[in-house]
Amino acid sequence: MGAWTDMAFILVVVLDLFLLASSRLGAAIRAVALQGALLSLLALLLTSSGHSLGHMLVVAGGAFFIKAILIPWLMFRAIREMAIRREMEPLVGYVPSMILGGVGVVLSFAFSRGLPLPTHEMHPFLVPTALATVWTGLLLVVSRRKAVTQVLGFLVLENGVFVFGLLLTDFMPVMVEAGVLLDLLAAVFVMGIVMFQINREFASLDTDALSSLKD
Amino acid sequence: MILFVILVPLVLGASAFAWPDNRTRPVLLLVGSALHVVGIVSLWTHPEAPVMNGYLFLDAAGKVVVSTSSVLFLASAIYAQGYLRHRSDRDNRVFVGGLLILLAAMTTVGMAQHLGVLWVAIEITTLATAPLIYFNHNAQSLEAAWKYLLVSSLGIALALLGTFFLALSGAGPDGPRSLMLDDLIRAGPQLSRPWVRAAFVFLLVGYGTKMGLAPLHSWKPDAYGEAPGLLGALLAGGITNFAFLSVVRVLQVTSAAGEGAFARDALLGLGLLSMALAAVFMAGQRDFKRMLAYSSVEHMGILAVALGLGGAAVTGAFYHVLNNGLSKGVMFLAAGNIHRAYGSKRTDQVRGAARRLPISGPLFLAGFLAVTGTPPFGPFWSEFMILNGAIGTGRPVVAALFLLFLAVIFIGMGATVLHVVQGSDEGAPGNPGFKDSWLTAGPPLVLMLAVLALGIWLPSGLMGLFSAAARLVTGT
């Protein structure tokens, strides 16, 4: 059981690094979907007797459905309709992004060692994994040009926040968690619509085309 | 009534999406905002106990912000009747529905006593407004909508992480294990202080992005520049005020936990930076709607400075929330009319607005005098209270910088506004079909009179409300 949990956390971090190095959008979407599935698995694996099982089932099920199935499906549809495959020329190259990502992982471990949890430790990898994933998401959003990749970065960031939220499931009301998940879905949906319009307006999804407004 | 003012706009918003007729649909806005005002008035006369297990409650701070937005939304709804008639070529389904959902979400933010609920409602305000920025369906408004959506979403995701940090700070063996505002404040010193500090940083970045504090304001000039005037009014006078309220909530908890000094210093720094940046970018601004965006950055900066100073300045901050909401309504609605009458928002093309629009033109000028803090308008008194607070708490340097930035902004903004309003409009591009009408010029006129009235005579009940709201933050 413990080994499985360790493995899941490590896989989440490996997927972070994979995403930073990946140039093919299809592979990146699959990686984000797999990460979403791992998160819902983690939610179940970390359920101890202290938690109400029903609550965790709802959270894990909701996360799996939204993060691993619905959103990836929407993203695949988007890239198919807009006929794009690759992230060309990122602002920060793949190797530098991976190095930055690796630095982020190290710093996350250092940070979580320096800031002990006030509550009993659920799993030693939890906080570093969450922070590393948030960092990866931020990196992806600011260093990529394609709107699709920026949305993927946003999803990865949200995944990181979700991992951190696992610490708190025993006193977060289901209503709030459901709200968080639905907001995420709605955000991706609205972003998808805007992306579709960008594609139609500029015949590309390069956000570099979006630079006529400045002072 | 608490549920009434949230559910009515929500239901009307949903029915706006189903409403078949483009011409009559804007009436839903009018119905929704009128019922909202009625509900809020009834909450003033008959205060209600918390509902939904204490998740929703209208306290003094919420009351200031919600009431301001209720009035502003009513004015915008009346304006929308005239505006959408001029834009009858456009499908207004998303626009009307989105605005009503925005009203419901804003009201929820104002009443939320649970930081998770607060977060969810703030996120909904972003999602409801992003498509509205794209109302004009052109490349620029698309760019503005994308920036707004992405920057705000990132900010809000970081705010969620901050909220989780805060929850964790109270997860110790004798902690509150809750995100209810009351529980967290009562637990105060028992919260884990390093985590409260980390939480404050993330929450300030997150909700500060929503407020548009420098350097997190990058979405603001684009969104305000491209959005229709009435949406600009609701963004600058409504949503940003609610983001300020969210920061107030966070500060309440942070102060109770004993990290107030750290938090106030951070707010003071960001606030002064925002005012400085607004002063720099205001000068020589060639697009009068973008200029208003920097004015909004400035006013959010003023609010942050006031929170950072603490003491008497916080009362001034809540007074300023009201003044900012109403005077931004005047500016954006008048600017929307001028934009429409000229078909341009560039200052090298627009001149002589006072001649072409005998109501909106002078209103734009009067609104400028009000927002820059000229007596006898309301903002002068609230800014005066904040300045007084700075001197009273022994911060002469802050007071001097505050005055300096206000003066520079007055000069920079004045040059642009006078250029737009004065002179002859001969040779300027035009849209002959558009004139001031009661529906489009009336709402900013009434808001302007309200700003003037607030400066001349402030009812003691309102002053009491501002002090009560400030006591929530300062705890004295």
Chai-1 contact restraints between the chains, C-beta under 6 A:
chainA,res_idxA,chainB,res_idxB,connection_type,confidence,min_distance_angstrom,max_distance_angstrom,comment,restraint_id
A,L115,B,P194,contact,1.0,0.0,6.0,A-B,restraint_1
A,P118,B,A171,contact,1.0,0.0,6.0,A-B,restraint_2
A,P118,B,G172,contact,1.0,0.0,6.0,A-B,restraint_3
A,P118,B,S192,contact,1.0,0.0,6.0,A-B,restraint_4
A,T119,B,A171,contact,1.0,0.0,6.0,A-B,restraint_5
A,F154,B,S153,contact,1.0,0.0,6.0,A-B,restraint_6
A,L157,B,A157,contact,1.0,0.0,6.0,A-B,restraint_7
A,E158,B,A157,contact,1.0,0.0,6.0,A-B,restraint_8
A,V161,B,A157,contact,1.0,0.0,6.0,A-B,restraint_9
A,V161,B,L160,contact,1.0,0.0,6.0,A-B,restraint_10
A,V161,B,L161,contact,1.0,0.0,6.0,A-B,restraint_11
A,F164,B,F164,contact,1.0,0.0,6.0,A-B,restraint_12
A,G165,B,F164,contact,1.0,0.0,6.0,A-B,restraint_13
A,L168,B,F164,contact,1.0,0.0,6.0,A-B,restraint_14
A,L168,B,A167,contact,1.0,0.0,6.0,A-B,restraint_15
A,F171,B,R177,contact,1.0,0.0,6.0,A-B,restraint_16
A,V176,B,G116,contact,1.0,0.0,6.0,A-B,restraint_17
A,G179,B,V120,contact,1.0,0.0,6.0,A-B,restraint_18
A,D183,B,V120,contact,1.0,0.0,6.0,A-B,restraint_19
A,D183,B,E123,contact,1.0,0.0,6.0,A-B,restraint_20
A,A186,B,L127,contact,1.0,0.0,6.0,A-B,restraint_21
A,A187,B,S153,contact,1.0,0.0,6.0,A-B,restraint_22
A,V190,B,L127,contact,1.0,0.0,6.0,A-B,restraint_23
A,V190,B,A130,contact,1.0,0.0,6.0,A-B,restraint_24
A,V194,B,A145,contact,1.0,0.0,6.0,A-B,restraint_25
A,V194,B,W146,contact,1.0,0.0,6.0,A-B,restraint_26
A,Q197,B,L142,contact,1.0,0.0,6.0,A-B,restraint_27
A,E201,B,A139,contact,1.0,0.0,6.0,A-B,restraint_28
A,E201,B,L142,contact,1.0,0.0,6.0,A-B,restraint_29
A,L210,B,E143,contact,1.0,0.0,6.0,A-B,restraint_30
A,L210,B,W146,contact,1.0,0.0,6.0,A-B,restraint_31
A,L213,B,E143,contact,1.0,0.0,6.0,A-B,restraint_32
A,L213,B,D222,contact,1.0,0.0,6.0,A-B,restraint_33
A,D215,B,F281,contact,1.0,0.0,6.0,A-B,restraint_34
